[in-house]
């Protein structure tokens, strides 16, 4: 499979296609690249190219099977297998991520949360929240592959080091801080500050031109 | 001020600089672009250029005042003023955003949450949660500028339309769906599915090369 070489831009569009296809009413229906492009405000040449890459060439008149396309995109994005993951940080944000049911459809199986000082033993949906002291044993026993960081910025590097020393090689960081990881460890950071700044600067620019 | 013309890449680096500067111990200290670059794993030419843009040229020997640099970045990113914002969707994720205290440091003042069927009248931190029926009155009375969408994908477009009709011209969308907005309305979507897919595809690529 060529999905390791998938471009960043295509990677951004594929979940958008997927959501759109899943949101369409009716079963066993067909859909054309042009209709998808129109609904999503994208160029039809782009959409046709993307879909051809994922799902082969479509037919001119009948379009593509919606269900087949959903299957192909999910397979391409590897949403059909499961990656065992844990969260460190049982604050409101960490627990919201823990209970966010949609992650399972994306192949992310978040099995537990860890905290320095857990106030509750489980989340609203019943997932376990453990003391951080149990992290190492848990990671090795359950073969955890992704560690999600949802602690304050000042604690994030220590948590990151702890996760790496527990054998975790992929980190998803929600703390607003730059984390250092050894070679071979994958890190992805969500920086909501960038979004807030971008939104507010765009607003100000628009106000300036009105 | 030139911040309306700020490049995307610089916009991503500025909050990272800011967090780093704030995390440094000690008061009234000076810091050089080289030290910042080293700490964050960035090129020193890049950092020097960025800081010169935001804060003027630094001095070769003494470096820059850390506190002045923090002030200049916050001013550049407009984090020192406040934008009144509301959230629609009082599920765990919406409430986590509502109570995320760090947003205030970014100039985002989230004053209330709205839901079709509010289970509670306030969040853990005491912010009000209202029925969606009160949205229009509230937005006009309190001069709300940003609407944050934290509802399921299938409800997001209707909520978005509602926000726009209430006079809101900037939308921050956490629902995993493409939203259509009229010209002049700014929209920014966070798509966590893209992050999950990217992280898992990178992991798979790494496993393939080991």
Interface residues (C-beta under 8 A of the other chain):
Chain A: X3 X4 X6 X8 X11 X12 X14 X15 X16 X18 X19 X20 X23 X40 X41 X77 X78 X79 X83 X91 X92 X93 X95 X96 X99 X100 X102 X103 X106 X107 X108 X124 X145 X146 X153 X154 X169 X170 X172 X176 X177 X178 X180 X184 X186 X188 X190 X191 X192 X193 X194 X195 X196 X197 X198 X199 X200 X201 X202 X203 X204 X205 X206 X208
Chain B: X3 X4 X6 X8 X11 X12 X14 X15 X16 X18 X19 X20 X23 X40 X41 X77 X78 X79 X83 X92 X93 X95 X96 X99 X100 X102 X103 X106 X107 X108 X124 X145 X146 X153 X154 X169 X170 X172 X176 X177 X178 X180 X184 X186 X188 X190 X191 X192 X193 X194 X195 X196 X197 X198 X199 X200 X201 X202 X203 X204 X205 X206 X208
